[in-house]
Amino acid sequence: MLGPVRDIGTCEVYYNGAKIGQYFGPLMFRYSQEDADVFESRYGNTPVDSVVVGSGPCEITVPFTRLSLADLATVLPGGSRSAHGSTSGNVEVVARDQIGRSEYDNAAELILKPYVDGVVNATNDDDWWLHIRKAYPRADYEITYDTSSQRIFNTIFKGFPDQITGVTWHIGHL
């Protein structure tokens, strides 16, 4: 029997309704629950209970590679697609700091669709898909120019709980 996100393998990355380029290396999903210990004097430093106080960060790290400029502009916070040279098909990426910008208000859905038998099931059968309804990309780029390293556009998507449903992430139908 397979686990809820399949047992092993790669996936395609969709952000804000669009498939975003290729990646190379491990794509990492991280989510943890946080709690606070409860103590009683007679047990000293040994917790007698723990209370859930929330969750740690919900993050997906994607090591994108060979992105088109349009895809790079999509996942680069503050990035935009330039109209310069539109008649020749040229596109340029312009990055700007977005000081004071709400990440939640500008978040979009991130979906990971695993490959099954060498192909991704891109139909509406999302039983195996991992959804983060409110995700915001953060650039973590350190580009190497040499003769042996592949260039990676490491992007960290931070997930936020939906302010209406409280759901941060889910697998399959909700």
N, C-alpha and C positions, 0 to 999 in steps of 0.2 A: 504494500500500500504506500502511496506517495504522500508526502507531507503537504501542507496547505499551499506552499509556494514551489512545489516540486522539490526534489532532493538535491539536485546539483544542476549546474548549467548556467548559461548566460541569458540575457533578456534584451529587449528593446526598450528605449527610454522615450516616453512621450511627456511633453510639458506644454501646458496650455493648448491642448488639442493637436499638437504637431509632433511628429517623430523627430527627435533630435539626434542627428549624426551617429557616429560610431564611438566606441570607447575601447580602451585596451587596459587590461589589468583588472583587479578585483573591484566590483561595484559593491559598496558596503552600505547596508541598512543598519541603523543603530537606534534603539529605543530601550529605555529602562524605566522602571518604576522607582520612585523614591519614597522612603519612609522615615519616621522618627521613632527612636526607641523610647519606651516607657520604663521608668525605674521605680523601685521601692527600696527604702533604706535597708530593710533586712536582707536584701540580696546584693547590696553594694553596687558594683559596676556591671552586674549581670542584668541585661534587659529582661523584664518579665512579660513584655508585649511590644509590639510595634504598630504604629498607626500610619496608614498611607497618607502622604502629604502632597502627592502629585506625581508627575513623571519627569524624568530627565529629558534631555534633548531628543527630539525625533529628527534624525538626520540621515540623508542618503548622500554618499560621496560618489561622484561619477568622474572617472578619469577620461574625459572626452579626448579624442584624437581625430585629426583630419576633418575638423568641422568646416562647413562652408561659412563664409562671412555672415550670411543671413542667420544660420543657427547660432553662431557665436554671439551675434547681437541679441538673440532671443534670451540666452542664458547669462549674459553679462549685465549685471545690475547697472542701470544708467546707460546701457548701450542703446544705440539706435541705428537704423538703417538709413544711409544717406541717399538722397536722390541725385547726387552729383553723378554725372556721366550716365544717366539713365538710358540715353539713346544707345550707348555702346555696351550696356549691360554691366558696367562697373558698379561695385558696391564697396563702401568703406565702413569700418566700424569705428565709432567714436565713443569712448568711455568717459563718463562724468561721475564725480562723487555726488551722491544723493543724500547729503546731510539732512537729517530730520525726516526722511521719508519713512512712512509706515510700511514695514515689510508685510504685515498681515493684510493691509488694504490693497497691496499690489501683488499678493500671492495668487497662484493659479494651481490647478490640479496637476500632480505628477503621477504618472502611472508606469509601473514596470510590468512588461508583458514577457513572460518567459518563453524561450524556444521549446517546442515539443516536437520531436522527430525532425529536427532541423529547420522548422519554420515556426513563426509566431502566429498564434491564433488571433488574428486582428478583427474577428467578428465581434458581436456583442456578447459572446459567451465569456464573461470575465471571471469565471470561477477561480482561476489561478492568478489573477492580476493583483498586484499590491498597489493600493491607491493611497495617496496623501492628498486630501482635498484642498488644503491650503499650504502650499509649499513656495518658498522664496529662495532663489539661487544666490549663492555668495561665491564670488571668484576667489580661488586660492591658487593663483597661477605662479609658477616658477618655471619658466621656459628655458630649456637648455639648448644651446647651439653648439653642437660638436659632431663628430663623425660616428658616434655609436649610440646616442640616446634618442629615443623617439620623443617628439614634443607632445606634452600632455597639458590639456586645459582642465585642471582639476577643479570641479565645481561641487560645492556642498549645498544641497537643498535642505533648508530648515523647515520642518513641518510644525504647523500651529493647530491647536484644536479649533474646530469650527465653532464660532460663537453662538450658533443657534442649536446645533445638535450635540456639541461637546466631543464629537468624534475627531481624533487626530489622524488615524490611519485605519484601513480595513483591507481584508482580502476577500475577493469575490463580491457578491451582491450585498448591498446594504439595505 
